[in-house]
């Protein structure tokens, strides 16, 4: 609740914005992109004049490796707004160039992923036909492989380890546990991506980049 004369309001507002931006940096260091974005959302709500807030929100959306293409498009909107507010700021222009490269690389990676998945699917179908598993209208119930179940157990174990070292204030082991959990999480997400791929959820920019045979 900001009440009082204009000078007091400006001082308190500046303090709140500074706190929120510090929180943003802390969340970014922990790879908590959703929470980081919430911080700069609040800055923008309080003062729409902050080019820095739009720049930071664009950063959070850009650096999140698991963000959809639609989030990168929002990142473009944010950095363009930041440049409009402060066209002389070189940091903003450099970030936009990085974002353009990130978008290009992400689309390329998604196209390669879909092509690889398609080839894997073809090999599975051919193998099952050879073994007589498919054909004649027969339906086969597919279960998750054992590896998937193991990954789920490991995910819980890693999380438990991080929580244990945090609760016991073991500052020597905690950073290592967090780093290992993050590495495992990347692998886990890749596995989930294969297991839960939905052709109906392919984003437009990726569809446009697919070759005709894959489409």
N, C-alpha and C positions, 0 to 999 in steps of 0.2 A: 504494500500500500504506500504509494509515493505521495506524501502530502507535505506542504511547506512552501517556502519561497522558491523561485526558479533556480537560484544558486544551489540550494540544498538538494533539490530534485536532481539537478545535473550531476552533482557530486555522488549522490547515492546510486544513480543510474549507472554512472561510470564504474563504480565499485562492483555493482551487480554484474555488469557486462564482463568485467575483468575476472571475476570469480567463475562465471560460466565458461569463459574461454580457457581458463586454467583447468577446469573440469574436462573440457573438450580434449585438451592435450593429454590428460591422464587416461581418459578412456581410449584414445587413439593408441597410446603406448601398450594398452592391454588388448588391442584389437577388438574392442567393444564398439563397433561402428554405429550400431543403432542408438546406443546411449550417447555417443559423441554427437550424432546428428540432432538428438533431442536437445542438447545444450545449445547448439547454434540456432535451432528452431526458436528457442526462447529468446535468444539475443535479437533475432530478426523481428520477433513479435514485439519486443520492447523498443527497439529502435531500427526501423527499416533503412536507416541511412548508412548502416555499417557494411561497407564493401568487404571488410575483413571476414565478416560472418558468412557471407555468400561464398567467399573463397574457401573458407574452412569447410563448409558443408560440401562443396564440390570435391575437396580433398578426401573427405570421409567416404564419399560415394565412389571415388576413383580408386582408392587403395583397397577397398573391400573386394577381394578376389572372387568371392562367391555372390556378388551382387549381380542381378540380372541386367541385361542390356538396357532395359527401361530406366534403371537407376543411373547408368552412365549418361543417358539422354538428359536426365534431370541434372546431372553434374554439369553438362554443357550449359543448360539454362542458368545455373548458379554462377558459373565462371563468366558467362557473358554479361550477367547483371553486375558482377563485381567490376568487370572491365568498363562497363558503361559508367559506373559511379566513379572509378579512378582509372581513366584510360592511360595515365602515365606510369602506372605501376607495372614494372617489368616482371615481378613475381607472378602476377596474374597471367601474363602472356606466356611465360614459360610453362605454367601449369596447364594452360589450354593446349599447348603443343604436346605435353605429356599425355593429356587426356585423349587427344586425337590418336596418338600412338597406342594407347591402352585400348581404345575402342577397336581399332584395326586388329590388334593382336587377339582381343577377346573373340571377335567374330571369326577370325581364322581358326582359333583353337576350338570353337564350338562346331564349326564346319568339319574339322578333322575328327572331332569326337563322334559326330553323327555318322560320318562316313565309316569310321572304325566300327561303330556299333552295328551299322547295317551289314558290314562284312562278317562280323561275328555271328549275327543272326542267320545269315545265309549258310555259314558253315555248320551251325547247329541244326538247321533244317535239313541240310544235305546228309549230315551224320545220322540223324534220326530216321530219315528215309532209308538209308542203307541198312540200318538195324531193324527196319520194319516197325519202328515206334510210331511213325506218322503214316497216314493213309487210310482209306476206307472210312473216312468220317470219324476215325477214332480220336478221342480227346485225351490228352495227357495232363494229369495234375502236376504242376511244377512246384517244387518246394525250394525255399531258400537254401543255398549250399551251406555246408557246415562252416565254411570260412566266414560267412556273414554272421552266423550266430556267435562265433568266436570273437569277431570284431565288436559286437555289441557288448559282450562280457568285458572285453579289454577296455572299452570306452568307459564303462562304469568303474573299473579298477583304477584307471588313470585319474578320473575325477576324484575318487576316494583318496588317492595318494596326495593330490594337491590340497584337498581339504584337510587331511591329517597334518601335513607339514605347516599349513597356515594356522591351524588350531593350536599346534604345539610351538608355534613361533620359531620353527627351525629355519632360520634365514639362510643357512648354508645349502640345505636340500631343496627349499621351495623354488628358487629360480630354475634349477635343473628340471624339477618335476613339471613346472609350467611349460618350459621349452619343449620337453618331450611330449607333453599332452597336446601342445599346439601342432607338433609334427605329426603325431598320430591322427589328430582331428582332420588335417588336410587329406591324409590317406583315407580316412573313414568317409569323408564327404565325397571323395572321388568314387569310392565303392557304392555309396548311396546313389550317386548320380547315374551309374550304370543300372542299378537295380530298380530305380524308380523313374526311369526316363519315360516321358509321355510325349508322343509325336504331336499331339494336339496342343502342346504348350510351347512349341518352337516359336520364338519371337520373329517378328516380321523381317528385321534386318538380317537375321540368320537365314531365313527362308530365301531371301533375295540373293544371298551369297552362295547357295547350294547349286551344284551343277544339275543339269536337266535329268540325268540318270538317277541321281540321289532323290530328287523331288518325286 
